[in-house]
Amino acid sequence: MKDTLLLKKFHDFIQEKNNNPLKRSIWIYGDYIKVYLRKSRRCFDKEIIIDCIDIATIEVYDEKNFRKGLFTAFLKEVENIVKDKTIYIENVMDPHFANFFVKQGYQKIGDDFLPCFYKTNKI
């Protein structure tokens, strides 16, 4: 199952060349889910600053669509589009979801209470 509208809006956000800090974050609304995104720069390994796409919030509109692969399809598309950036997943509150990111090859950072995850081709 894919949220085609969400994917189109993600493409539009990534295509924007705007460096205005007020335009570096956005809620994108699809047919089934909404996602809060941010273009950021983060420091890894104390010295390396990396361009990132942050996925900060994910909300599925209807519980009947939970665990139907909507976010998985979105994440795979994100990974295919932003090969030159790190994908940063912020404050994962659901332990099932945290395990999902580990299985997808994301590195965990932060504490176990609200872990964050990242995946990069640049480090």
C-alpha positions in Angstrom: 0.0 0.0 0.0 1.4 3.4 -1.0 0.3 6.9 -0.3 0.9 8.5 -3.7 -0.1 12.0 -2.6 2.4 11.9 0.3 5.2 10.8 -2.1 4.5 13.5 -4.5 4.6 16.2 -1.8 7.8 14.7 -0.5 9.3 15.0 -4.0 8.2 18.7 -4.1 9.8 19.4 -0.7 13.1 17.8 -1.7 13.2 19.7 -5.0 12.9 23.1 -3.3 16.3 24.8 -3.3 15.2 27.3 -0.7 17.8 27.7 2.2 15.5 30.0 4.1 15.3 28.5 7.7 11.6 29.3 7.7 11.1 27.1 4.7 13.2 24.1 5.8 10.4 22.2 7.6 6.9 21.2 6.5 4.0 19.0 7.3 3.1 16.9 4.3 -0.4 15.5 4.1 -1.1 12.4 2.1 -4.3 10.4 1.7 -3.5 8.0 4.6 -0.8 9.6 6.7 0.9 12.9 7.4 4.6 13.4 8.1 6.6 16.3 9.6 9.9 16.8 7.7 12.9 19.0 8.2 16.0 19.7 6.2 18.7 20.0 8.7 22.5 19.8 9.3 23.6 17.5 12.2 26.9 16.7 13.7 28.1 13.1 13.9 31.4 11.9 15.2 32.0 15.3 16.8 33.4 16.9 13.7 31.4 15.8 10.7 28.4 18.0 9.8 26.0 16.2 7.6 23.0 17.4 5.5 20.0 15.5 6.8 16.3 14.9 6.1 14.6 14.6 9.4 11.4 12.6 9.8 10.1 14.0 13.0 6.5 13.0 13.3 4.4 10.3 11.5 0.6 10.1 12.0 -1.7 7.6 10.3 -5.2 9.0 10.0 -7.1 5.8 10.6 -6.1 2.9 12.9 -7.3 0.4 10.3 -4.3 1.5 8.2 -1.7 0.8 11.0 1.0 -1.7 10.0 -0.2 -1.9 6.4 3.2 -0.8 5.0 2.3 2.8 4.3 5.3 4.2 6.2 7.6 1.4 5.0 6.8 2.4 1.4 7.3 6.1 2.1 10.7 5.4 3.8 11.9 3.3 0.9 11.1 6.1 -1.5 12.8 8.6 0.8 16.0 6.4 0.9 15.9 6.1 -3.0 15.5 9.9 -3.5 18.0 11.3 -0.9 21.0 9.2 -1.5 23.3 12.2 -0.9 21.8 13.0 2.6 21.4 11.3 5.9 17.9 10.2 7.0 17.4 11.1 10.6 14.4 9.6 12.5 13.6 11.7 15.6 12.3 10.4 19.0 10.8 7.0 18.3 8.2 6.4 21.0 7.0 2.9 20.0 9.4 0.0 20.7 8.0 -2.0 17.8 8.8 1.0 15.5 12.3 1.3 17.1 13.0 -2.4 16.2 11.8 -1.7 12.7 14.5 0.9 12.1 17.2 -1.4 13.5 16.1 -4.1 11.0 16.2 -1.5 8.2 19.9 -0.8 8.9 19.5 2.4 10.9 21.9 3.3 13.6 20.5 4.1 17.0 21.6 7.2 18.9 20.3 8.6 22.2 18.7 6.9 25.1 16.3 3.9 25.1 13.4 6.1 26.3 13.2 8.2 23.1 15.8 6.9 20.7 16.7 8.5 17.4 18.0 6.7 14.4 19.9 7.6 11.3 21.1 6.1 8.0 23.6 7.6 5.8 25.8 7.0 2.8 28.1 9.9 3.7 29.8 9.0 7.0 
